[in-house]
Amino acid sequence: MSKKFHCPRCKNENIIEYEETFDCPICFLEFEKADFELYEESDILSINEKMAIIKTLKPNSNNSNKKKDFN
C-alpha cells in the first residue's frame, strides 16, 4: 500500500500525484514526496520555494564573468 500524501500547507488530501512529486490544486504548490520521509511536515518546502532559495544563493553568472571597468 502506498503512502497517502497531503498538502503540508492547507492539509488538502485531494492532491494530484506524480511519480516523485505531487501538486496541491488549492495552494498551487508542488512538493517532493521524499521530503515527507526526511523532514517534519512544518519544515517541508515546495519546489518553487527551494528554487527561490537556490536562486538567491547562486552567484550571478552573468556578472561574475564580466571584467570591471575602472575608467
C-alpha positions in Angstrom: 0.0 0.0 0.0 1.4 3.4 -1.0 1.7 6.2 1.5 -1.1 8.8 1.4 0.2 12.3 0.9 -1.4 15.6 1.6 -0.5 19.3 1.2 1.6 20.4 4.1 0.3 24.0 3.8 -3.5 23.6 3.6 -3.8 19.9 4.6 -5.7 19.2 1.4 -5.8 15.4 0.8 -7.2 15.7 -2.8 -3.8 16.1 -4.4 -2.5 15.4 -7.9 0.1 12.7 -7.5 3.0 12.0 -9.8 5.9 9.6 -9.6 8.2 11.6 -7.3 6.1 14.8 -6.6 2.5 15.9 -6.0 0.6 19.1 -6.7 -2.0 20.8 -4.5 -4.8 22.2 -6.6 -5.8 24.5 -3.8 -2.4 26.1 -3.0 -1.0 25.6 -6.5 2.2 24.3 -4.9 4.3 21.2 -5.9 6.1 19.1 -3.3 8.6 16.3 -3.4 7.4 13.1 -1.8 10.9 12.3 -0.5 10.7 15.3 1.8 7.9 13.7 3.8 10.4 10.9 4.7 13.2 13.3 5.6 11.6 16.3 7.3 8.9 17.3 9.8 5.8 18.5 7.9 6.3 22.1 9.1 9.8 22.1 7.6 8.8 20.9 4.1 9.2 23.5 1.3 7.6 23.5 -2.1 9.7 23.0 -5.2 9.2 26.7 -6.0 10.4 27.8 -2.6 13.5 25.6 -2.9 14.3 27.1 -6.3 13.9 30.6 -4.9 16.4 29.9 -2.2 18.9 28.4 -4.6 18.5 31.4 -6.9 19.4 33.8 -4.1 22.4 31.8 -3.0 23.7 31.1 -6.5 26.2 33.7 -7.8 25.0 35.6 -10.8 26.9 34.0 -13.6 26.3 37.0 -15.9 28.0 39.4 -13.6 30.8 37.2 -12.3 32.4 36.8 -15.8 32.4 40.5 -16.7 35.6 42.5 -16.3 35.4 45.5 -14.1 35.9 48.9 -15.9 37.7 51.3 -13.6 37.5 54.3 -16.0 
